[in-house]
């Protein structure tokens, strides 16, 4: 985390000045991985990209510390709200420091600066008459003798079709609907669980309907100019369609920014009004000239990052607040919104302690760059994504087999070949990358990828930017193989020097492009290249970096001596994945109970264990039986247990006793064809079933269907309402009998799947087609030696 050791940056005339914020994480708990990718990590990648490009950028964030949740947590831990904030602010800072989040300022909303800025904004809005007073009916708990703020009330969501029984008084966690506490069915006080009653209380409201025209003008213009993400536009338009209503900005609490108004001096500002102003107040802690960033829309672009549940507060509430002051504020240009990252079979949840939390990630000893890489490849940009431990393993091991191979190969070549002695060779004047076919082809591809990378990152398409960078890795691997440097070293050393110099440039380029995503990895690569990262990691137009790196043979000078090579990563083993999966199963409370039970069990076993039988011989304990039981245990359910093969339909005909069924004879690489019964008559004409390559699941237990035993199953994809079905097809050149694989997953298939273990049923839910029509297990394509398996037209369909 960047510390303020140098003078704060201020906007510079003539440069791109970019102000970056991520949604302020609430301070009442440890952030989980969903929080981290949804806000701070995504913003960090963009901030690092901006610095890489030479833009004048600052990244502002901090902990959101006021409000009901803090008071509630303080009551739970029997301490003051300030003590809670001090404790969890330090935890957040430590977690983000470990994740290499490069804030320019990481502050707090409980600061004096927050009170000053928040009250100043309120006074301007009050003077401009954008506020109204109204009497609210609010829930009051007689037992606790207090009005209950939103988060101190729980009940049943009133939204038809939802009816979640633990909805909060401000928002339903299940359906996302914003609520008022009095709308809840069967409300209960979160502190004492008693039923509260409605009482009158006076409050101040921001008149959003009066600001509607200004707000809609801002939204209609900036959503286009700033390229707002589709989920942000949809959420905002939904709010506008429903009609803006006055929103209460005060609450009957003690922990918050006091309202500077005599009548309301016993109240504080509601957190939705107060928290976004934290971006401004934290910037004022960074520099006393904060207005040069926040009241300078002509020269500053504001980019804001958040999860989807925060959208209306940033596209409607906060802009309305600033517009209500009639001052020249820097309003948000671009909003980047993520959907939810889910965990294994359910949702991450801070309140329920479900998922992997920031401190958990640190304690696994899995390197931080692995966590960053996995979260960013899994960033939920357009739909919810899923964290699973096997998927983390597959992506890490796949990554290890791409870029890492290139780096190792390059460094090994220089480090071991006596002719180079780890020194970048010079290339004779009569040898040029422009005239060497493989090198020129590589340079053209790299140039195109660099342009695509910049385009994706400028549009905050972070996942696409990472994918594009990794494509250069694949091209680098292919280039080294095509150029056959081992042959050139013997036959044409001048060309070999060009290839080696180009390979060095590709490694350099990749390290630069990946720095926003995995900065610690980039530092290690530059260390092995023996180059100072602080002066060399740059992709600035002003310095001509972009044009230079499009000629990779010119990137690193001849005569430069690289550093000492060493392994960069190790693969994640199956037993490690299973250990972590079990360790982080259930809620944090469940884990504590398990740990206590295990400790108790160990203690009891130690009491019962006899060290010897009196003759100096040790007696066998239960551990030997446990080892036998473990050996006999059912193996984990992984995709490799399925025996899916390329099949060729030799003959297909209608089932003699069932109008909806076909009977196929399919060659799956065995001596005899297999008879397969498929319910495809309504979807695929009989003539299209003949002599066709298909994907066949061969180790299901045979089942008799209308008198004919089906010995396998043909895989097909269907659309959402199952009105359209298409066969999953391997490449035409794939050979019958070849087993279909899943890159990153290793293992042998079961001879026959045990139907009682529901192996197929468990795995089938993750088989689908993606937007490119590729058949996938999770995000891994069904792969043959001839290429991937696909469908004709059904995207995002299920496979069964």
MIKEKE-727954 format. One record per residue (C-alpha): residue in one letter; z, y negated, x negated. Coordinates in steps of 0.1 Angstrom, whole numbers, padded with zeros to 4 digits, always signed. Layout:
<lolos>
AZYX/...
</lolos>
This chain:
<lolos>
X+0000+0000+0000/X-0010-0033-0015/X+0018-0055-0024/X+0016-0093-0024/X+0017-0098-0062/X-0012-0123-0063/X-0020-0154-0043/X-0030-0147-0007/X-0067-0147+0001/X-0080-0175+0023/X-0114-0178+0039/X-0142-0189+0016/X-0171-0211+0028/X-0204-0193+0025/X-0189-0158+0023/X-0182-0131+0049/X-0146-0136+0058/X-0133-0106+0077/X-0098-0104+0093/X-0089-0068+0101/X-0060-0056+0122/X-0049-0022+0135/X-0027-0018+0166/X+0009-0023+0156/X+0026+0011+0156/X+0058+0012+0177/X+0089+0015+0156/X+0110+0040+0176/X+0096+0071+0159/X+0077+0086+0130/X+0039+0082+0134/X+0020+0114+0139/X-0016+0122+0128/X-0031+0110+0160/X-0014+0076+0156/X-0026+0075+0120/X-0063+0082+0126/X-0063+0061+0158/X-0051+0029+0141/X-0041+0024+0105/X-0063+0049+0087/X-0095+0039+0105/X-0088+0002+0098/X-0080+0010+0062/X-0114+0027+0057/X-0132-0003+0071/X-0111-0027+0050/X-0118-0007+0018/X-0155-0007+0027/X-0155-0045+0031/X-0139-0049-0003/X-0164-0024-0018/X-0192-0047-0004/X-0176-0078-0019/X-0166-0093+0014/X-0135-0116+0016/X-0114-0094+0038/X-0077-0090+0046/X-0060-0062+0065/X-0029-0071+0086/X-0005-0047+0103/X+0031-0041+0109/X+0057-0025+0132/X+0060-0034+0169/X+0098-0037+0172/X+0108-0054+0204/X+0110-0039+0239/X+0126-0012+0260/X+0117+0018+0238/X+0137+0003+0209/X+0167-0003+0231/X+0164+0032+0245/X+0162+0047+0210/X+0192+0027+0199/X+0212+0041+0228/X+0202+0076+0218/X+0212+0071+0182/X+0243+0050+0191/X+0234+0020+0170/X+0219-0015+0174/X+0182-0021+0181/X+0180-0039+0147/X+0194-0009+0129/X+0167+0013+0146/X+0140-0011+0136/X+0152-0013+0100/X+0153+0025+0098/X+0119+0032+0112/X+0101+0003+0096/X+0111+0018+0063/X+0099+0053+0074/X+0065+0039+0086/X+0060+0020+0054/X+0067+0051+0033/X+0043+0072+0054/X+0015+0047+0051/X+0022+0042+0015/X+0017+0079+0010/X-0015+0078+0030/X-0028+0051+0006/X-0032+0025+0034/X-0042-0007+0017/X-0025-0034+0038/X-0027-0069+0026/X+0005-0075+0047/X+0026-0050+0065/X+0052-0069+0085/X+0074-0068+0115/X+0075-0084+0150/X+0113-0090+0148/X+0108-0117+0122/X+0117-0155+0127/X+0079-0162+0123/X+0072-0141+0153/X+0097-0161+0174/X+0081-0193+0162/X+0045-0184+0168/X+0051-0167+0201/X+0071-0195+0216/X+0045-0221+0204/X+0018-0202+0222/X+0039-0199+0253/X+0046-0237+0253/X+0008-0245+0251/X+0000-0221+0280/X+0029-0236+0300/X+0017-0271+0293/X-0018-0262+0304/X-0005-0248+0337/X-0018-0213+0333/X+0016-0198+0342/X+0033-0193+0376/X+0067-0183+0388/X+0073-0154+0412/X+0100-0132+0425/X+0096-0096+0417/X+0112-0066+0431/X+0125-0046+0402/X+0145-0014+0399/X+0182-0019+0393/X+0206+0008+0382/X+0240+0004+0398/X+0255+0030+0373/X+0242+0012+0342/X+0246-0023+0359/X+0213-0036+0346/X+0177-0042+0357/X+0156-0013+0344/X+0126-0023+0323/X+0094-0003+0326/X+0102+0023+0300/X+0137+0029+0313/X+0122+0043+0344/X+0104+0077+0349/X+0090+0093+0380/X+0060+0108+0396/X+0026+0091+0390/X+0013+0077+0423/X-0024+0081+0413/X-0041+0106+0436/X-0050+0138+0417/X-0026+0131+0389/X+0010+0132+0402/X+0024+0137+0367/X+0062+0140+0371/X+0072+0122+0339/X+0051+0091+0342/X+0067+0060+0326/X+0073+0028+0345/X+0046+0009+0326/X+0019+0036+0322/X+0012+0072+0330/X+0008+0092+0298/X-0013+0118+0315/X-0040+0098+0334/X-0036+0065+0315/X-0031+0043+0346/X-0011+0012+0341/X+0018+0010+0365/X+0046-0011+0378/X+0080+0008+0380/X+0083+0003+0417/X+0050+0022+0423/X+0065+0054+0409/X+0074+0082+0434/X+0109+0096+0430/X+0120+0071+0403/X+0150+0078+0381/X+0169+0059+0354/X+0160+0073+0320/X+0196+0066+0308/X+0217+0082+0335/X+0191+0100+0356/X+0204+0083+0388/X+0181+0069+0414/X+0177+0032+0410/X+0173+0006+0438/X+0151-0024+0442/X+0164-0059+0437/X+0148-0093+0435/X+0145-0111+0401/X+0125-0142+0391/X+0098-0140+0364/X+0069-0159+0348/X+0033-0147+0352/X+0001-0154+0333/X-0025-0164+0358/X-0054-0141+0347/X-0075-0149+0378/X-0076-0186+0368/X-0088-0176+0333/X-0114-0152+0347/X-0145-0173+0340/X-0135-0181+0304/X-0125-0145+0298/X-0157-0130+0313/X-0179-0154+0292/X-0161-0143+0261/X-0164-0106+0269/X-0201-0108+0279/X-0211-0126+0247/X-0188-0109+0221/X-0191-0073+0234/X-0229-0076+0225/X-0225-0097+0193/X-0197-0075+0181/X-0212-0042+0191/X-0181-0031+0210/X-0176+0007+0212/X-0187+0022+0246/X-0152+0033+0255/X-0139-0002+0250/X-0167-0017+0272/X-0161+0009+0300/X-0123+0003+0300/X-0127-0035+0300/X-0153-0035+0328/X-0131-0012+0349/X-0104-0038+0347/X-0127-0066+0357/X-0142-0046+0386/X-0107-0039+0400/X-0100-0077+0399/X-0077-0095+0376/X-0042-0101+0388/X-0014-0123+0376/X+0006-0104+0349/X+0043-0108+0343/X+0051-0120+0308/X+0089-0118+0309/X+0115-0090+0311/X+0152-0087+0318/X+0161-0075+0283/X+0181-0088+0253/X+0160-0073+0225/X+0129-0095+0222/X+0116-0131+0217/X+0137-0154+0239/X+0118-0174+0265/X+0121-0211+0256/X+0126-0222+0292/X+0160-0232+0307/X+0156-0211+0339/X+0146-0180+0320/X+0167-0183+0289/X+0184-0150+0297/X+0150-0132+0295/X+0126-0122+0267/X+0089-0119+0266/X+0073-0087+0278/X+0060-0066+0249/X+0023-0068+0259/X+0025-0106+0256/X+0046-0106+0225/X+0032-0077+0204/X-0004-0088+0199/X+0009-0122+0187/X+0024-0101+0160/X-0010-0101+0143/X-0008-0139+0139/X+0029-0140+0129/X+0025-0113+0103/X-0005-0132+0088/X+0018-0163+0087/X+0042-0142+0066/X+0012-0134+0043/X+0002-0171+0039/X+0016-0203+0053/X-0021-0213+0057/X-0025-0186+0084/X-0044-0210+0107/X-0074-0209+0083/X-0077-0173+0094/X-0067-0175+0130/X-0081-0209+0140/X-0114-0207+0123/X-0139-0188+0145/X-0169-0204+0128/X-0161-0187+0095/X-0139-0157+0103/X-0148-0124+0120/X-0119-0105+0136/X-0122-0067+0137/X-0095-0048+0156/X-0087-0010+0155/X-0068+0009+0181/X-0065+0040+0204/X-0080+0039+0238/X-0047+0032+0256/X-0045-0001+0239/X-0079-0015+0249/X-0070-0037+0279/X-0043-0055+0260/X-0068-0065+0233/X-0099-0072+0255/X-0082-0088+0285/X-0046-0098+0278/X-0046-0111+0243/X-0078-0131+0246/X-0066-0146+0279/X-0033-0156+0261/X-0052-0174+0234/X-0078-0189+0257/X-0049-0203+0278/X-0038-0224+0249/X-0072-0243+0248/X-0070-0241+0210/X-0098-0230+0187/X-0086-0195+0181/X-0105-0167+0161/X-0111-0143+0189/X-0119-0106+0184/X-0155-0100+0174/X-0155-0062+0171/X-0132-0036+0186/X-0132+0000+0173/X-0115+0024+0197/X-0107+0061+0192/X-0101+0087+0219/X-0072+0112+0214/X-0068+0136+0186/X-0052+0166+0202/X-0030+0192+0184/X-0038+0229+0186/X-0033+0238+0223/X-0020+0204+0236/X-0015+0167+0228/X+0003+0150+0200/X+0034+0134+0214/X+0059+0112+0196/X+0083+0113+0226/X+0082+0151+0227/X+0079+0156+0190/X+0047+0177+0192/X+0022+0179+0163/X+0022+0171+0126/X+0039+0138+0118/X+0033+0116+0087/X+0064+0129+0069/X+0053+0165+0077/X+0019+0159+0061/X+0036+0147+0029/X+0060+0177+0028/X+0032+0202+0030/X+0021+0194-0006/X-0015+0193+0006/X-0030+0163-0012/X-0034+0131+0007/X-0071+0130+0002/X-0074+0163+0020/X-0055+0148+0050/X-0076+0116+0050/X-0109+0135+0047/X-0100+0159+0075/X-0088+0132+0099/X-0119+0111+0093/X-0143+0140+0098/X-0124+0147+0130/X-0121+0111+0141/X-0123+0110+0179/X-0149+0082+0182/X-0166+0091+0215/X-0145+0120+0229/X-0112+0137+0222/X-0111+0159+0192/X-0088+0188+0182/X-0066+0193+0151/X-0062+0230+0142/X-0050+0245+0110/X-0080+0269+0106/X-0104+0239+0112/X-0086+0220+0084/X-0090+0250+0061/X-0127+0254+0070/X-0135+0217+0064/X-0116+0215+0032/X-0132+0247+0018/X-0166+0236+0029/X-0161+0202+0012/X-0149+0220-0019/X-0182+0239-0019/X-0204+0208-0018/X-0193+0177-0037/X-0168+0194-0059/X-0195+0219-0071/X-0217+0190-0081/X-0189+0172-0100/X-0178+0204-0117/X-0213+0213-0127/X-0221+0179-0140/X-0189+0177-0161/X-0192+0213-0173/X-0227+0206-0185/X-0216+0176-0205/X-0183+0190-0216/X-0196+0223-0229/X-0232+0218-0242/X-0230+0211-0279/X-0261+0190-0277/X-0245+0163-0255/X-0208+0164-0266/X-0198+0147-0233/X-0220+0117-0241/X-0245+0103-0216/X-0278+0108-0233/X-0305+0082-0239/X-0339+0087-0222/X-0371+0079-0242/X-0392+0050-0230/X-0420+0073-0221/X-0398+0092-0196/X-0390+0076-0163/X-0373+0086-0131/X-0402+0070-0112/X-0427+0094-0127/X-0406+0127-0126/X-0412+0143-0093/X-0378+0158-0085/X-0360+0127-0098/X-0382+0103-0078/X-0378+0124-0047/X-0340+0123-0051/X-0341+0085-0056/X-0361+0080-0025/X-0337+0101-0004/X-0307+0084-0020/X-0321+0050-0012/X-0325+0060+0024/X-0290+0074+0026/X-0275+0043+0011/X-0292+0022+0038/X-0280+0046+0065/X-0245+0045+0050/X-0244+0007+0051/X-0258+0005+0086/X-0232+0030+0099/X-0203+0013+0082/X-0213-0022+0093/X-0212-0008+0129/X-0179+0008+0122/X-0194+0043+0127/X-0170+0057+0101/X-0176+0094+0108/X-0213+0089+0104/X-0208+0069+0072/X-0187+0098+0057/X-0213+0123+0068/X-0241+0103+0052/X-0222+0100+0019/X-0217+0138+0019/X-0254+0142+0024/X-0260+0126-0010/X-0237+0153-0024/X-0260+0180-0009/X-0291+0163-0023/X-0274+0161-0058/X-0267+0198-0057/X-0303+0206-0046/X-0317+0182-0073/X-0299+0200-0102/X-0312+0233-0090/X-0347+0222-0085/X-0349+0203-0118/X-0337+0235-0136/X-0319+0216-0163/X-0309+0248-0181/X-0347+0254-0187/X-0354+0218-0195/X-0327+0218-0222/X-0347+0244-0241/X-0382+0233-0232/X-0381+0195-0227/X-0350+0177-0238/X-0363+0143-0229/X-0367+0153-0193/X-0333+0171-0194/X-0317+0139-0206/X-0332+0121-0176/X-0318+0148-0152/X-0284+0146-0168/X-0283+0108-0167/X-0294+0109-0131/X-0267+0135-0122/X-0241+0113-0138/X-0253+0084-0117/X-0251+0105-0085/X-0215+0114-0093/X-0207+0077-0098/X-0225+0067-0066/X-0206+0093-0045/X-0173+0082-0059/X-0181+0047-0048/X-0193+0056-0014/X-0163+0079-0008/X-0137+0053-0020/X-0130+0039+0015/X-0124+0074+0028/X-0106+0092-0001/X-0096+0065-0026/X-0073+0088-0047/X-0102+0112-0052/X-0124+0084-0063/X-0098+0073-0089/X-0097+0108-0103/X-0135+0111-0105/X-0137+0077-0123/X-0109+0089-0146/X-0130+0120-0155/X-0160+0097-0159/X-0139+0076-0183/X-0147+0044-0163/X-0121+0018-0150/X-0123+0020-0112/X-0111-0015-0106/X-0142-0030-0122/X-0168-0004-0114/X-0162+0006-0077/X-0185-0019-0061/X-0215-0020-0037/X-0219-0058-0035/X-0252-0074-0026/X-0243-0105-0046/X-0240-0084-0078/X-0271-0064-0071/X-0252-0032-0069/X-0271-0018-0039/X-0305-0020-0056/X-0290-0007-0089/X-0275+0025-0074/X-0309+0033-0058/X-0320+0041-0093/X-0293+0066-0102/X-0306+0072-0138/X-0298+0036-0145/X-0262+0035-0132/X-0243+0047-0163/X-0254+0035-0197/X-0265+0059-0225/X-0239+0065-0251/X-0210+0064-0227/X-0185+0092-0233/X-0171+0109-0202/X-0134+0120-0200/X-0118+0154-0199/X-0129+0176-0170/X-0103+0193-0148/X-0104+0210-0114/X-0102+0185-0085/X-0091+0207-0056/X-0081+0242-0047/X-0091+0260-0015/X-0065+0265+0013/X-0057+0302+0016/X-0053+0321+0049/X-0016+0328+0044/X-0009+0291+0038/X-0027+0281+0070/X-0008+0307+0090/X+0025+0295+0075/X+0018+0259+0085/X+0005+0268+0119/X+0038+0286+0127/X+0060+0260+0110/X+0046+0232+0131/X+0043+0251+0164/X+0061+0237+0194/X+0081+0204+0194/X+0103+0190+0167/X+0133+0201+0187/X+0119+0237+0189/X+0115+0237+0151/X+0151+0227+0146/X+0163+0255+0169/X+0141+0280+0150/X+0153+0268+0117/X+0189+0270+0128/X+0183+0305+0143/X+0167+0317+0111/X+0195+0303+0090/X+0220+0320+0113/X+0201+0353+0110/X+0200+0351+0072/X+0237+0345+0072/X+0244+0375+0094/X+0221+0397+0073/X+0239+0387+0042/X+0272+0396+0057/X+0259+0431+0067/X+0240+0438+0034/X+0257+0461+0009/X+0247+0454-0026/X+0252+0490-0038/X+0265+0523-0025/X+0292+0526-0051/X+0271+0546-0075/X+0252+0515-0087/X+0222+0522-0065/X+0210+0496-0041/X+0206+0505-0005/X+0174+0496+0014/X+0179+0468+0038/X+0160+0458+0069/X+0134+0440+0048/X+0115+0472+0041/X+0111+0479+0079/X+0101+0443+0084/X+0074+0447+0058/X+0061+0478+0075/X+0061+0460+0109/X+0043+0430+0093/X+0017+0453+0078/X+0011+0469+0112/X+0009+0436+0130/X-0022+0425+0149/X-0044+0403+0126/X-0049+0367+0135/X-0076+0358+0161/X-0104+0343+0140/X-0141+0340+0147/X-0148+0364+0119/X-0135+0392+0141/X-0166+0390+0163/X-0196+0411+0152/X-0224+0387+0163/X-0258+0398+0151/X-0294+0388+0153/X-0311+0410+0179/X-0347+0415+0190/X-0353+0424+0227/X-0377+0453+0226/X-0380+0457+0264/X-0364+0440+0294/X-0365+0451+0330/X-0348+0445+0363/X-0316+0465+0370/X-0326+0492+0396/X-0295+0486+0416/X-0286+0449+0411/X-0310+0420+0418/X-0292+0396+0396/X-0291+0418+0364/X-0316+0426+0336/X-0314+0457+0315/X-0325+0451+0279/X-0331+0474+0250/X-0322+0454+0219/X-0327+0461+0182/X-0296+0451+0163/X-0304+0467+0130/X-0291+0502+0138/X-0310+0535+0141/X-0310+0533+0179/X-0315+0503+0201/X-0286+0492+0223/X-0287+0490+0260/X-0274+0456+0273/X-0270+0445+0309/X-0272+0407+0314/X-0268+0385+0345/X-0298+0363+0336/X-0323+0370+0364/X-0316+0337+0383/X-0321+0316+0351/X-0347+0332+0328/X-0380+0347+0340/X-0386+0384+0330/X-0417+0376+0309/X-0396+0352+0288/X-0371+0379+0280/X-0397+0401+0263/X-0399+0404+0225/X-0374+0376+0220/X-0348+0370+0192/X-0313+0366+0206/X-0277+0365+0194/X-0258+0397+0203/X-0220+0403+0204/X-0219+0439+0193/X-0182+0449+0192/X-0171+0444+0228/X-0159+0475+0245/X-0188+0491+0264/X-0186+0486+0302/X-0206+0502+0330/X-0224+0477+0353/X-0238+0492+0385/X-0242+0526+0369/X-0256+0515+0335/X-0234+0513+0304/X-0238+0479+0286/X-0232+0483+0249/X-0232+0447+0238/X-0236+0411+0252/X-0263+0385+0248/X-0250+0350+0241/X-0262+0322+0264/X-0253+0286+0269/X-0247+0270+0303/X-0244+0233+0314/X-0213+0218+0330/X-0219+0231+0365/X-0235+0264+0354/X-0267+0256+0372/X-0287+0260+0340/X-0285+0288+0314/X-0304+0292+0281/X-0303+0319+0255/X-0288+0311+0221/X-0317+0318+0197/X-0316+0325+0159/X-0344+0312+0138/X-0377+0330+0143/X-0377+0343+0107/X-0341+0358+0110/X-0341+0396+0107/X-0327+0419+0134/X-0293+0432+0124/X-0283+0403+0102/X-0247+0393+0109/X-0243+0357+0121/X-0218+0338+0099/X-0196+0307+0103/X-0195+0287+0070/X-0159+0282+0059/X-0147+0313+0077/X-0144+0347+0058/X-0135+0381+0070/X-0148+0413+0085/X-0154+0420+0122/X-0133+0445+0142/X-0150+0478+0147/X-0143+0474+0184/X-0124+0445+0200/X-0092+0456+0218/X-0096+0441+0253/X-0059+0439+0257/X-0056+0414+0228/X-0081+0390+0245/X-0098+0382+0212/X-0132+0373+0228/X-0116+0353+0256/X-0095+0333+0231/X-0125+0325+0208/X-0150+0319+0236/X-0135+0286+0247/X-0145+0270+0213/X-0181+0282+0214/X-0204+0255+0225/X-0236+0236+0218/X-0235+0202+0202/X-0256+0171+0208/X-0283+0184+0183/X-0285+0216+0204/X-0269+0237+0176/X-0247+0266+0187/X-0212+0261+0172/X-0178+0275+0170/X-0157+0243+0171/X-0178+0222+0147/X-0192+0251+0126/X-0228+0262+0134/X-0237+0298+0140/X-0256+0305+0108/X-0282+0330+0095/X-0299+0331+0061/X-0329+0315+0078/X-0310+0286+0094/X-0287+0278+0123/X-0289+0292+0159/X-0299+0268+0187/X-0307+0264+0224/X-0337+0247+0239/X-0322+0218+0258/X-0286+0222+0269/X-0264+0199+0248/X-0226+0200+0249/X-0228+0233+0269/X-0204+0263+0268/X-0215+0296+0253/X-0205+0329+0267/
</lolos>
